[in-house]
Amino acid sequence: MKFAQREVVDLYIFNENGEQVASLNTLQQSVLRLNGLNSEVYIKDAFIDTDLLAFIGSKENDKRSDFEKMSNQQINYSSTITFGKRQKKKCKLIGKGIQRNIDSQDCPFMFVIPNAQINPDFDLVQNNIDPSGLSLVFEARPFNEQGDCVILHT
């Protein structure tokens, strides 16, 4: 079958135990790059997903009592996430989207990366012209003895 990509994928991110960490359905761009040893997924999200940031960093739980929170004159933030020198974090990815075949029919497709690592490097850019987004790179690692990295369902 011949097909053309029709839309950006929705990306679902799981930790190495298979528990869902984040669901990214606001991607502006997604690239699945298959080039042998360095296969990767590049995404550019229109929004910043705090669940994904907490997975990359370390989320601190607010242990103050309700009284302490209310009596404190500072702003009460919904969460606090800390970042520092981080190792690449293991994860699993599923990307779902729509492709169009040569008969102009929309067909679902899906890629699965059972062994991935998220690159913890990213930029948080603030400006008053464009919405701030988030760009990330996931490395696809081999998941079997043959060295396969990605499973594609069309």
N, C-alpha and C positions, 0 to 999 in steps of 0.2 A: 504494500500500500504506500502511496505517496501522500504526504500531508504537509501542511504549512501550519506554523504556530499561529494561533488566533488571539491569544490573550496571555497575560502574565499569570504564572501559577500561584496557587495558594500553597503556602509552605507550613507544614506541621513539624514541630521540633519536639523530640522526646529525649529524656535523659538516657543514660546507658542501661537503666533498668526497664526502659520502655514506658515510663510515665510521661504523659504529655506536659511539656514545659511552656510552650507558646504556640499560638496559632496566628500566622501572619497572612491576612487576607486583604492587605492594603498595599501590596508591593507595586512599585512603579516600574521595576525592572527585575528580571531574574535571568541568570545565565547558568546553564549546566555545561561546564567545560570538561570534555573528556579527552585528555591528552596523555594517556599512559600513566606514568608514575605520579603525576601531579593533578589528577582529576579534582575538580572543585565546583562548588555552587557559589555564585556571587549574587547577592540580593541588594536592592535598594528599596527601602520601605518608606512610604509617605509619612508614617508616624513612628514614634518611638514607643516600643512595647516594653513596659516596665517589668513584666514577667520575664522576658528574655534578658533584660539587663540584670535582673536579680540572679538568673541562672549563670550569666557570665561572671558577675561579681559575687558579693556576699551581702545578703539582705539582713539587716539588723531588725530584730523585733523590738517594738516599743514596750518596755516593761513598766512604764509609769502607770499609776492608778488613774482612774477617770478624774478624781479630784486634782491630782497633780497636773494632768493635761489641761484642765479647764482653768486652773489658777495660774498657770504659766502664761506670761504675757507674750511669749514668742509665738510665731506661726506654727500651727500644728500641721506637719507634713503627713501625707498618707503613708509614706514609706521612706526608709533610708537605705541606700545601697552604697557599699564601699567598693572602691577599685584600687588596685595596686598592681604590683608585679604578679601576673597571672600566667599559669600554664594553659595550654590549649585544653579545652574541656571536651571530653568524649560525649557524643550524642548520636541520635539516629534521625533521619530526615525522610519525610514523605512530601512530594510535590504533586499537586493535582491541577489539571488544567483542561482546556478544550483545544483541539486541533481541527483543522478543516481539511477534508480529503479532496481529491481532484474532482469529485462529483458535487462539491460545495455542500457537503454534509458535515455538520459538527459532530465530532467524536471525542469522548473523554480519553485522556491519557494520564498516566501516573508514573513517576519515577520514585524508586525506593533506594535509600542509601543506608544500609544496616550498620555501617561502621564509619562514623564521621567524627571530625573534630572541628570545633568552632574556634576561629582565630579571635582572640580576645581584644584585638586592636580595632578601635573605631573612633570616629570624630563626632562630637556633639556640636553642631554649628548653629549659632543663633544669628538671625538677621531679620529685618522687617520687610523683606521682599518676598522670599519663598518660604514655604513651610519647612521647618527643620525636619529632616528625615534621618534615617540610619542606614548605613551601608555596612554589610558584613560579608565575610568569606568563610565558607565551610569547606574543609578538606575531606574528600572522599577517600577512605582507606580500604585496602583489600579486606574482604570478608570471607574468602575461601582460599583453598590451596592454589587455585588457578590464577589468583590475583585479581578477580573481578571486584569492581568497586561500586557499580551502579546497576540496578535492575530497572528496565524500562518496559512499561505495559502500554500498548497502543491498541 
